[in-house]
């Protein structure tokens, strides 16, 4: 049995911090005090639980906070699952819960950022969820010791228009593609230098294609990012 519910006690907040620390490594993505403050001020702070009763275990968490009032938007700070629980559709269930939660509060769009080298996230965000890329930022958060394994944190900004899910571009509309590794996270563990080379290569190609006025309109697991005019 799995459930998604608010993290409305100090004990659950501490569990969520521990879970996120275990996923992101030594560079803490958010602390318990900030989680508690976000939860108490009415933002989106939930956990995904597997099992029931004494056997229940938190296996994922998602945190988002409200943006500028006039935009009717939220920013999703992090949504994460323990590695052994990925690939089951639970991440999609968690994002759908976030979507419905936002709808019920008259929020029309959710934004977030992600590392453009992580293929599983590119596929999930752009193809499965139908979010749109709005911009590319070099080293957006500085050097991380955790999620990017000490590399620079280039990011794609995306926006999920909750009532207008983006569709993949038509084949004849794609004018350029940009391939990325299938598993950059594994490469960062086995060959950090090669992973960094991919960072620089992607950066150069991304800036060149976007500089030509093209836009990222989707992602394909074989071809990579799909660009249209």
Secondary structure, 3 states (H helix, E strand, C coil): CEEEEECCCHHHHHHHHHHHHHHHCCCCCCCHHHHHHHHHCCCEEEEEEECCHHHCEEEEEEEEEECCHHHCEEEEEEEEECHHHCCCCHHHHHHHHHHHHHHCCCCCEEEEEECCCCHHHHHHHHHHCCCEEEEEECCCCCECCCCCCCCECCEEEEEEECCCCCCCCCHHHCCEEECCCCCHHHHHHHCHHHHHHHHHHHHHHHHHHHHCCCEEEEEECCCEEEEEC
